[in-house]
Amino acid sequence: MPSILESRREGLFCPAGGFFIDPRGQVNRAVITHAHSDHARGGHASYLCSDNSKPLLRIRLGIKAKIESIPFGKSIKIGDALVSLHPAGHILGSSQVRIEVGGRVWVVSGDYKPQVDRTCESFEVIKCHGFVTESTFALPVFEWLPEDDVYRQINEWWINNVEHETPSILFAYSLGKAQRVLAGVDRSIGPIFIHNAVSPFLPIYEKCGVTMPAVEKIGEGSRQNYLKGLIVAPPIAEDSSLLRQFGLAKRAFASGWMAVRGLRRRRNLDKGFVLSDHADWKGLLNVIVATGAESVRITHGNGEALSRYLVELGIDASILQGYKPERQEELV
């Protein structure tokens, strides 16, 4: 790892700029790639993020957090480092962090997805000398369908449940995945209900130009409406009393992990929809090659497989030692 970036207990650190990227613990200056809770933690003295990520971070961190933001592509000087943020395609406002020091450029990907997604900014390839990449789904078994194909699968499942007068509960993480599901399903099939955890983020998506359907919070509709409805809720609410009221409702999960059949069985789901906000195997490889990076450092996920494959391609690749952010299956 070059001196541009160091792996420390708190996470990735840029000595020239004196800042951490998505740090743990408490630090003075944090650059945040996106507003998921395993990347945007409370307790830091100051935060820097993209403009579209700022209102999402505000919900996460509260009104007292010191949050500054910059538009995508704008370069700012932090210490002796030139820093800019660029779309990562993971969720709304998600960023890659470009760091230039002494003419050398490294990019920290954060979580990213090059696949088309109508609910967030499109991924941008950034040329660099070194690239720090995630590897959540870095195995050839993970290959995503186009999102429209997945939406058709969800709609067909929902229609079948309506015909049998059975409520449809679709579990999707409250930030990012839930909005993606809402933006893509056929709202003419029936009413759409959301869990309270999903609600705060919808106005921000709409303000950023993402079209959302009319929704009701759980508890506002009649029993008959629920029988025809789609209920979107976070996985954390799976065993809550709020959802137990729906009895024999059909339950499904939207996640890249649904490509692993055993996970669906263990969660006692009726259906699993493979819809991920991370890059699949081909996506990872295509992005890494497109950056032109001479060196690649790999964070959490299936880093061993990806590292071996990249070395065979002649790329200096290895797992980033000492940097192990939490892995939360419900996020992806």
TAWO-V793876 format. One record per residue. N is the residue number from 1. RES is the residue in three letters. PSI is psi in degrees with one decimal (NA if undefined). D_LAST is the distance of its C-alpha to the last C-alpha in whole Angstrom. Layout:
<<N RES PSI D_LAST> <N RES PSI D_LAST>>
//
This chain:
<<1 MET 128.3 28> <2 PRO 171.6 30> <3 SER -13.4 31> <4 ILE -37.5 29> <5 LEU 142.3 26> <6 GLU 145.8 27> <7 SER 115.2 24> <8 ARG 173.5 25> <9 ARG -38.0 25> <10 GLU -14.3 23> <11 GLY -157.3 21> <12 LEU 132.4 22> <13 PHE 138.1 25> <14 CYS 103.8 27> <15 PRO -38.2 31> <16 ALA -29.4 33> <17 GLY -14.3 31> <18 GLY 30.4 30> <19 PHE 157.4 27> <20 PHE 156.7 23> <21 ILE 120.9 20> <22 ASP 51.5 17> <23 PRO 159.7 20> <24 ARG 175.6 20> <25 GLY -143.5 23> <26 GLN 123.4 25> <27 VAL 166.9 27> <28 ASN -39.2 29> <29 ARG 119.8 27> <30 ALA 128.0 23> <31 VAL 122.6 21> <32 ILE 127.0 18> <33 THR -35.4 15> <34 HIS 174.8 13> <35 ALA 14.1 13> <36 HIS 147.3 10> <37 SER -21.1 12> <38 ASP -2.2 12> <39 HIS -32.4 13> <40 ALA 94.1 16> <41 ARG 151.7 18> <42 GLY 165.1 21> <43 GLY -6.7 25> <44 HIS 153.2 25> <45 ALA -35.3 28> <46 SER 152.9 27> <47 TYR 144.6 24> <48 LEU 131.9 23> <49 CYS -178.7 21> <50 SER 160.3 21> <51 ASP -44.6 23> <52 ASN -19.4 20> <53 SER -22.8 18> <54 LYS -49.3 21> <55 PRO -28.7 21> <56 LEU -41.5 18> <57 LEU -35.7 18> <58 ARG -40.0 22> <59 ILE -41.5 20> <60 ARG -44.8 18> <61 LEU -16.0 21> <62 GLY 170.2 24> <63 ILE -18.9 27> <64 LYS -17.2 29> <65 ALA 138.3 26> <66 LYS 101.0 28> <67 ILE 123.2 25> <68 GLU 153.1 27> <69 SER 158.4 25> <70 ILE 152.8 26> <71 PRO 156.2 25> <72 PHE 136.4 24> <73 GLY -13.2 26> <74 LYS 128.3 28> <75 SER 135.3 30> <76 ILE 153.7 31> <77 LYS 124.1 33> <78 ILE 107.4 32> <79 GLY -125.4 34> <80 ASP 13.1 35> <81 ALA 140.6 32> <82 LEU 120.8 31> <83 VAL 137.3 27> <84 SER 156.1 25> <85 LEU 143.7 22> <86 HIS 146.6 21> <87 PRO 135.8 18> <88 ALA -13.6 14> <89 GLY 15.0 13> <90 HIS -61.6 9> <91 ILE 178.5 10> <92 LEU 129.5 14> <93 GLY -2.9 16> <94 SER 142.5 14> <95 SER 148.6 16> <96 GLN 147.6 17> <97 VAL 114.9 20> <98 ARG 127.9 24> <99 ILE 123.2 26> <100 GLU 125.4 30> <101 VAL 120.7 33> <102 GLY 35.2 36> <103 GLY -4.4 35> <104 ARG 139.7 32> <105 VAL 126.0 28> <106 TRP 146.0 25> <107 VAL 129.7 22> <108 VAL 117.6 19> <109 SER -29.8 16> <110 GLY -158.3 13> <111 ASP 138.5 10> <112 TYR 161.4 11> <113 LYS 115.6 11> <114 PRO -10.8 14> <115 GLN 150.9 14> <116 VAL 137.1 16> <117 ASP 117.4 14> <118 ARG -7.2 17> <119 THR 2.1 15> <120 CYS 170.3 15> <121 GLU 143.8 17> <122 SER 141.0 17> <123 PHE 141.5 17> <124 GLU 126.4 20> <125 VAL 131.1 21> <126 ILE 121.6 23> <127 LYS 138.7 26> <128 CYS 164.9 26> <129 HIS -34.6 28> <130 GLY 147.8 25> <131 PHE 126.1 21> <132 VAL 114.5 19> <133 THR 145.8 16> <134 GLU 169.5 12> <135 SER 36.6 12> <136 THR -44.1 9> <137 PHE 44.3 10> <138 ALA 60.6 13> <139 LEU 145.2 15> <140 PRO -22.0 17> <141 VAL -22.8 16> <142 PHE 105.3 13> <143 GLU 115.3 14> <144 TRP 143.0 13> <145 LEU 159.3 15> <146 PRO 144.2 16> <147 GLU -31.6 14> <148 ASP -33.1 18> <149 ASP -38.9 18> <150 VAL -39.6 15> <151 TYR -38.8 17> <152 ARG -39.6 20> <153 GLN -42.2 18> <154 ILE -44.8 17> <155 ASN -41.8 21> <156 GLU -41.6 22> <157 TRP -44.2 21> <158 TRP -46.1 22> <159 ILE -43.2 25> <160 ASN -38.2 26> <161 ASN -38.4 25> <162 VAL -43.1 27> <163 GLU -27.1 30> <164 HIS 10.7 30> <165 GLU 48.4 30> <166 THR 127.7 27> <167 PRO 149.8 24> <168 SER 117.4 21> <169 ILE 121.5 18> <170 LEU 116.9 14> <171 PHE 129.1 12> <172 ALA 136.9 9> <173 TYR 142.6 8> <174 SER -26.5 11> <175 LEU 117.3 10> <176 GLY -68.2 9> <177 LYS -43.5 8> <178 ALA -42.6 11> <179 GLN -35.6 13> <180 ARG -41.5 12> <181 VAL -48.0 13> <182 LEU -37.6 16> <183 ALA -19.5 17> <184 GLY -20.4 17> <185 VAL 161.9 19> <186 ASP 102.8 22> <187 ARG -8.4 24> <188 SER -11.6 27> <189 ILE -38.9 26> <190 GLY -177.7 26> <191 PRO 153.3 26> <192 ILE 130.2 22> <193 PHE 147.1 21> <194 ILE 151.3 19> <195 HIS 152.9 18> <196 ASN -31.3 20> <197 ALA -22.8 17> <198 VAL -30.5 16> <199 SER -45.7 19> <200 PRO -24.7 20> <201 PHE -19.0 17> <202 LEU -44.9 19> <203 PRO -32.1 22> <204 ILE -42.8 20> <205 TYR -44.5 19> <206 GLU -39.1 22> <207 LYS -28.5 24> <208 CYS 9.2 22> <209 GLY 9.6 23> <210 VAL 124.1 20> <211 THR 123.7 22> <212 MET 148.6 21> <213 PRO 165.4 22> <214 ALA 133.1 25> <215 VAL 160.6 23> <216 GLU 146.7 25> <217 LYS 148.2 23> <218 ILE 130.7 24> <219 GLY -10.5 27> <220 GLU -11.9 29> <221 GLY 166.3 29> <222 SER 166.5 32> <223 ARG -40.1 31> <224 GLN -39.6 32> <225 ASN -40.4 29> <226 TYR -35.3 27> <227 LEU -28.2 28> <228 LYS -2.9 27> <229 GLY 165.2 24> <230 LEU 124.0 20> <231 ILE 116.0 19> <232 VAL 121.3 16> <233 ALA 153.6 14> <234 PRO 153.6 12> <235 PRO -29.3 11> <236 ILE -20.5 14> <237 ALA 7.6 16> <238 GLU -40.8 16> <239 ASP 20.8 20> <240 SER 156.4 21> <241 SER -27.6 25> <242 LEU -39.1 23> <243 LEU -20.5 22> <244 ARG -19.2 24> <245 GLN -17.0 27> <246 PHE 3.8 25> <247 GLY -114.3 27> <248 LEU 32.7 26> <249 ALA 147.8 23> <250 LYS 135.7 21> <251 ARG 135.2 18> <252 ALA 165.2 15> <253 PHE 133.0 11> <254 ALA 111.7 9> <255 SER 149.9 6> <256 GLY -26.8 6> <257 TRP -12.7 7> <258 MET -6.4 10> <259 ALA -16.4 12> <260 VAL 105.8 13> <261 ARG -34.3 16> <262 GLY -31.7 16> <263 LEU -39.1 13> <264 ARG -41.0 14> <265 ARG -42.3 18> <266 ARG -28.3 17> <267 ARG 1.3 16> <268 ASN 50.3 18> <269 LEU 148.9 17> <270 ASP -27.1 19> <271 LYS 146.4 16> <272 GLY 128.4 13> <273 PHE 123.1 12> <274 VAL 90.4 10> <275 LEU 109.6 8> <276 SER 150.3 5> <277 ASP 16.1 6> <278 HIS 162.7 7> <279 ALA 143.2 10> <280 ASP -174.9 11> <281 TRP -51.3 14> <282 LYS -36.9 17> <283 GLY -44.1 15> <284 LEU -49.9 15> <285 LEU -43.6 19> <286 ASN -41.8 20> <287 VAL -47.5 19> <288 ILE -45.5 20> <289 VAL -40.3 23> <290 ALA -28.2 24> <291 THR -22.9 24> <292 GLY 13.7 27> <293 ALA 135.0 26> <294 GLU -31.0 28> <295 SER 139.3 26> <296 VAL 130.5 23> <297 ARG 137.3 21> <298 ILE 130.4 18> <299 THR -158.9 15> <300 HIS 147.6 13> <301 GLY -147.7 12> <302 ASN 61.1 14> <303 GLY -32.3 17> <304 GLU -48.3 20> <305 ALA -43.5 19> <306 LEU -42.1 19> <307 SER -47.3 21> <308 ARG -43.0 24> <309 TYR -42.4 23> <310 LEU -38.3 24> <311 VAL -38.5 27> <312 GLU -27.1 28> <313 LEU -2.6 28> <314 GLY 15.1 30> <315 ILE 136.3 27> <316 ASP 101.3 28> <317 ALA 141.1 24> <318 SER 162.7 23> <319 ILE 136.6 21> <320 LEU 109.6 21> <321 GLN 140.6 23> <322 GLY 3.8 23> <323 TYR 100.2 19> <324 LYS 78.0 17> <325 PRO 154.7 14> <326 GLU 144.9 13> <327 ARG 119.6 10> <328 GLN 106.3 8> <329 GLU -31.9 6> <330 GLU -13.7 6> <331 LEU -18.4 4> <332 VAL NA 0>>
//
